[in-house]
Amino acid sequence: MKSLLFSLLLALSIPAWAEEAAPIGEDPVIEQRMIKLSEELRCLVCQNESLAGSHAELAEDLRREIRTQMKAGKNDKEVITYLTTRYGDFVLYRPPFKPVTFLLWLGPVLFLGLGAGIWYMTLKKRRALKDEPVDEQQLAAAAQLLEDKK
């Protein structure tokens, strides 16, 4: 019982040891630019997470590289150009519209058009089936099937 009480008191005292978070960079203006820019970039390891939100080692290295580029006086466009020449357009969340990425940009529209075409053809076939009148022989066969079920 004493060890349980001691463990509980120890767990409750942990927040008292907490300290204020230390700033990552020394220049807050560069940090703000880096965060804004890294939210538009994709983490190459996580792939579905922004560079700003990723905890992967490569993401930390890329954020450090972005800071270095910004401290060297490069603007955001130059930093993005540096990263895309090094890692390709995959690093961008919004890749540019060029021949290599046509399918990426136009693919959803093509699939939507394909789906609409299939839907139209299906409705057209259903209408054609409904227009055929039912004759007496088919009605008699259906009635016979229902009688056989009883």
Secondary structure, DSSP 4 states (H G I P E B T S, - for coil): -HHHHHHHHHHHHGGGG--PPPPS-S-HHHHHHHHHHHTTBB-TTTSSSBTTT--SHHHHHHHHHHHHHHHTT--HHHHHHHHHHHH-GGGBSS---SGGGHHHHHHHHHHHHHHHHHHHHHHHHHHHHHHSPP-HHHHHHHHHHHHHH-
